[in-house]
Amino acid sequence: MTEANVAVEVEVDPATAFDLFTRDIAAWWRADRSLWGAPDGELRFENGALMQGDIEIGRVSAWEPGPRLAFSYGPPGVDPAERTDVEVRFEAVRGGTRVVVRHGGWEKANWAGLLAGFARHSLERMLLARLGDFLDAIADGNVEFFARNLTDEAMLIFPGDGNTYTKEQCVAAMVDHPIYHKYELTDPHIVHIGDSTAVLTHRATVMHEQHERPMSVAVSSVLVHRDGEWRLALHQWTQ
């Protein structure tokens, strides 16, 4: 019997990888990566079934958040007895998770494209979460976090004074900086992802005790992958 075996590594833990694979399946399993052609309707796992729009195309046989997922799979209209079997394992490895797919009775190799889409989606989610860590540190005045997670050549540019801060200047300034009472992030976007560099943008409404009113800013950030971590190399606010 033919069998497809494909694997990919992602920079999130197994529980998060499982969640992204199942909850966000419609985001990464797009029509251009379908196993049998352009699907009619988004995919989702619901009540023990894999649904495509309003049509059931598979049944879940194992739902173990973190280590394992298994389900049957077949095009709309196929007899459930003729569906093929898919098993997905989420194996912890250094720096993240190895996602291994075994699809029995399947001759096509489209899983490579599907998992490439999943890996991209996982990376995007991880980068947005990582950006959130930096924004939380700004809001909380967490000097230690910035000292640990800025690159040595980092630059930070803020509206108002128009100054550009080095890592050392930024860390020193944060010691006595007012704590932010408001930091509301909206409209986050990933502009670019390379092998070791990512560019992200978002808008934010910010306010600390020295502000008379909330300030709306557009923020650009550059993250670089160093020593197994995504660190902040550039952070710029503009009004």
N, C-alpha and C positions, 0 to 999 in steps of 0.2 A: 504494500500500500504506500502511495506517495505521502510525503509529509514535509511541511515547510517548517524550518527552524531558523529563527532570526533573533538577534539580541542587540540591545543598545544600552549604554550607560548614561545616567542622568544625575545631575548634581542636587538631588533631593533625597531625603530618607525614604525607606520603603513604604511607610504609611502614607506619606505625601504623594509618592509616585502612584500608589494604588488609587488614592483619591482623585488625582488628576486624570488617570487612565479611565476611571469610571464616571465620575461626576462631570468632567469636562470633555467627554468623548466627542460631542458634537463640534467642539472647537478645533480639535486636531484631526479627526477622521472626516476630512472634507470630501466633496464630490470628486475632486481631481485625484484623490487617493483611494477611491473605492476599489473593492476587490472584484466587482463585476460590472462596473460602469456607473454612470451618474445616478446616485440614489434619489428617490423622490421622498424628501422629508428628512429631518435631522435624526441622528441616532441618540438613544438614551437608554440607560438601564432603569427599569421601573417594575416594581412588584415581582422581582424574580425573572423578568423577561428582558431581552434586548429588543427594543422597539425602533422601527424606522417610520417616523411619522405616527400613524395610527395602526401600523401593521407589525405584528410580532414576527421577528426574523431569527429569534434564538431564545433559549432558556438557560438560566444560570444554574449550574450544578455544584459550584463551589464558590463561596463568597467569604474569603478570609482576609479582611483588611490588613494590609501589610505584606504577608507572604504569598498569597495565591488567589487567582481568579480562574474559573473555568466556566465555559458556556458553549452551547451548540450554536451553529451559525449556518444560514442558508439564504439565498435570494428570496424576495417576496414571492409567495405562491408555491414554493417548493414544499413537498410533503415533509412534515417535521421528522419523519423517520429517515429521510434522506439528507438531513443536515449534517454538516461536518462538526468536528469537535475542536475547540480552541482551549489551550491552557496557557495562562500567563503567570510567570513566577517573578517575584520582586525580591532579589537577593542583595543583601547589604554588602557593599564593597567600600573600600577606602574612598572617601569623598562623595559617596552617594549610593546609587542603586543600579544594579544590573537588571534590566527588564528582559526576560527571556520568553519568547512566544513559540509554542509548538502548536501547529495546525495540522491535524491528521486528515488525510484524504483530500488534500488541497494541492493542486499542481502549480498554481500561479505563484509568482514571487513578489506580489504587490505588498507583502508585509514589510519589506525593506523601506518602501516609500512611506507606509503608514507609520512605522516606528520613527522614521526621520521627522515626520510631522509631530509626533508625540514628544520627541526629544526637544524640538524647537519650542513647543508649547511649554514644556517643563522648565526650560531655561528661562523663557520669558517670565513665567510666574515666579521663579526663584529670584530673578533680578529685581522684579517689582517688590518682592518681599524684602530683599536686601536693601533696596532704596528706602523702604519703610523703616528699617532699622536706623539708618542715618537720620531720617527726619524725626524719629522719636528721640534720638540723641540730641538733635538740635533743640527740640521742644523742651527736653528735660535738662538741658545744660550738662549733658554727660561728658565731661572733659576726658575721662579715662577712655571711653569708647572711641573718641576722635583721635586721641594719641595713639591708640592701637590700630585703628583702621583707615587712617589717611596714609597715602603713599608719601615717601620722603619728599618728593617733588611736587606735592599737591598744591593747588591754588584755589582760593575761595574768594569770590567777588560778591559783595552785597550792595544793594541800593542805599542811597543816602549819603554815605561818606565817599563812595566811589573808589575805595581802596582795594587793592589786591593783597590778600593775606597768604603768607606761606604757612606750612603746617605748624611751625613753631609759633608764629604770630597768632594763628587762629587758636591754638590750644591755650596760649597765654591769655588771649582776649576773653575766652570762654569762662575763665575762672571767675571773673566778676561780672559776666554778662547777665542781664535780667532774664529770668525764666519766662518763656513764652506761655501766655495764657490761652492762646489760640493758634492752632496750625491745622487748617482744614485743607486737605489735598483733594484736587479734582483733576479730571482729564489726563491721567497718566498715559504716556506713549513711549514705546521703545522705537527709537529712530534707527538704530544700527546695532547689530550684534556681529562681532568678529570672533576670531579664535581666542583672543585675550582682551578684547575691549568692547564695551557696550556704552551706547549713548542713550540717555533717557531724558524725557521732558515731562513737566507737569505744571499745573497752575496751583496756587495756594493762596489762602487768606490767612495772614499772620498778624499777631498782636502781642506785645509784651508791655510791661508796666510803664515804660517810657513813651509808648505810642499814645497819641490822643484818640486815634480811631484805627480800626483794622486796615491793613495794607494788603492790596492785591498784587501778587508778583507772579512772573513767569520764571520757571526754574529749569536750568539745564544741568545735567550731571553726567560725568564720564566715570565709569567704573572700569578698573583693569584687574585682570586675574593674576595675583601674585601669591606664591607660596600656598596654593590651595585655597585662597580666599579672594573674593571680589572686594577690592578696596577702592576708596574714593580718590580720584586724581584731580577732578575739576568739579566745582560746584558754583554756579553763577545764578544770582537773582537779578531780574530786571523788572522795572515797573511798567 
